[in-house]
Amino acid sequence: MKEVSKNNRTCKNGHNYFKTSDCPTCPICEAERKPNSGFLSVLSAPARRALESKNIKTAKDLSQYTQKEIMSLHGIGPSSLPKLLGELKKYGLMFKD
């Protein structure tokens, strides 16, 4: 069985953590940034960052995009779609046509 090597890293905020991939994201900083409520709080960190990169913070913001545009964002995967659709439905909104 192949042994996975973990690299000890320190982020710019001084957190020490181990990573097995080349991903530069500090898991401690990500956990601190995660919202406590709202639909962004139920998404994975990559999906949340993808939406935040487009300044999408509310269902109304989300409704300004087509489903295809959202699904093409790096970090948004098939498991995010039901959560996004549920949030839109909760407010009587839909993705843009």
Sequence and secondary structure as in RCSB ss.txt:
>XXXX:A:sequence
MKEVSKNNRTCKNGHNYFKTSDCPTCPICEAERKPNSGFLSVLSAPARRALESKNIKTAKDLSQYTQKEIMSLHG
IGPSSLPKLLGELKKYGLMFKD
>XXXX:A:secstr
      EEEE TT  EEEESSS    HHHHHHHS SSSGGGGS HHHHHHHHHTT  SHHHHTTSBHHHHHTSTT
  TTHHHHHHHHHHHTT   B 
